[in-house]
Amino acid sequence: MTEHQKEKVGYKFEQPDKIRSDVLEVIPYEYGDRRDIDITIKQPEFTSLCPMTGLPDFGCITIRYRPARKLVELKSLKFYFLQYRNVGVFYEHVVNRILDDLVRVLEPKRMEVIGDFTARGGITTQVIAVYEGNKDAL
């Protein structure tokens, strides 16, 4: 959306660089040397804004990961997600940004972030980004 279009619509949105990953907190995973676990977290009420129109985008973000030594603290994850509410960002960029931020903080063995976005103009979109870490590392 051009600056002129933004002014015409009267809607202003934040840029993706507003998102802070330092709000994410970790909890030690105490069983990493004994067994692997797979964790699935869903945020079914994820919202961001379309950077072309300024209109809201809705979707479900699913995070699946195999921790090495750290778990994400869920309240901090909720606050992390809330930052996207007024950010203009494409679906594909949202999913990759979430993956990058979580991998940087958690250093998991494996992680997958799935964005299932609700229909707009009759078209649904699903975006999947995957990180394959060092499977032998603990």
C-alpha positions in Angstrom: 0.0 0.0 0.0 1.4 3.4 -1.0 1.7 6.2 1.5 -1.1 8.0 -0.4 -3.4 5.0 -0.2 -2.7 4.8 3.6 -3.6 8.4 4.0 -6.7 8.0 1.9 -7.9 5.0 4.0 -6.8 6.7 7.2 -5.4 3.5 8.6 -1.9 3.3 9.8 -0.1 0.0 10.7 3.2 -0.9 12.2 6.2 -2.4 10.3 7.5 -5.9 11.1 10.6 -4.5 12.7 8.3 -3.5 15.6 8.1 -7.2 16.7 10.4 -7.9 19.6 11.6 -11.5 20.2 13.1 -10.6 23.6 9.6 -11.0 25.1 9.9 -14.7 24.6 10.9 -16.5 27.8 12.3 -20.0 28.2 12.0 -22.8 30.7 14.7 -25.5 31.0 13.8 -28.9 29.5 15.1 -31.3 32.2 14.6 -34.5 30.2 16.6 -33.7 27.1 19.3 -36.2 28.0 16.8 -39.0 28.5 14.2 -38.7 25.8 12.9 -36.6 22.9 9.4 -35.1 23.1 7.4 -33.4 20.4 5.4 -30.3 21.5 2.4 -28.8 19.5 1.2 -25.3 20.4 -1.8 -23.7 18.6 -2.8 -20.1 18.5 -6.2 -20.2 16.8 -6.9 -16.5 17.1 -3.8 -15.1 15.4 -4.2 -11.7 13.7 -2.0 -9.4 11.7 -2.7 -6.9 8.9 -2.5 -7.1 5.2 0.3 -4.7 4.1 -1.5 -4.1 0.8 -5.0 -3.1 2.2 -4.5 -2.6 5.9 -7.4 -5.0 6.5 -7.1 -7.7 9.2 -5.8 -11.2 8.5 -7.0 -14.0 10.7 -5.5 -17.5 11.1 -4.3 -20.3 13.2 -0.6 -20.6 14.0 0.6 -24.0 14.9 4.1 -24.6 16.3 5.5 -28.1 16.4 8.9 -28.6 17.9 11.3 -31.0 19.5 13.2 -29.3 22.2 16.9 -29.8 23.0 17.3 -27.9 26.3 14.7 -25.2 26.3 10.9 -24.9 26.3 8.9 -21.7 25.4 7.0 -20.2 28.3 3.4 -19.9 27.0 2.4 -16.6 28.5 5.4 -15.0 26.9 4.5 -16.6 23.5 1.0 -15.1 23.8 2.5 -11.6 24.3 4.8 -12.2 21.4 1.9 -13.1 19.1 -0.1 -10.1 20.3 2.5 -7.8 18.8 1.4 -8.8 15.3 -2.1 -7.3 15.7 -1.2 -4.0 14.2 1.7 -5.1 11.9 1.3 -5.1 8.2 3.0 -8.3 7.0 2.4 -11.0 4.4 1.4 -14.6 5.5 4.7 -16.0 4.2 6.7 -13.5 6.1 4.8 -14.0 9.3 5.4 -17.7 9.4 9.1 -17.4 8.6 9.6 -14.6 11.1 8.0 -16.6 13.9 10.1 -19.6 13.0 13.3 -17.6 13.0 12.5 -15.9 16.3 11.6 -19.1 18.1 14.6 -21.0 16.7 17.0 -18.3 17.8 15.5 -18.3 21.4 14.9 -22.0 21.9 17.6 -23.7 19.8 15.4 -26.7 19.2 16.3 -30.0 17.5 13.5 -29.4 15.0 10.7 -26.9 14.6 7.8 -26.4 12.2 5.5 -23.3 12.1 2.3 -23.6 10.2 0.0 -20.7 9.3 -3.5 -21.6 8.3 -5.1 -18.4 7.3 -8.9 -17.9 6.8 -10.4 -17.3 3.4 -10.1 -13.9 1.7 -11.8 -13.6 -1.6 -12.6 -17.3 -1.5 -9.0 -18.3 -1.2 -7.4 -19.9 1.8 -3.7 -20.0 2.4 -1.5 -22.4 4.4 2.2 -21.6 4.9 4.7 -24.1 6.4 8.2 -23.2 7.4 10.6 -25.9 8.8 13.8 -25.8 10.7 15.9 -29.0 10.8 18.5 -28.6 13.5 21.4 -30.9 14.4 19.5 -34.1 15.4 22.4 -35.5 17.3 22.9 -32.4 19.4 21.7 -32.3 23.0 
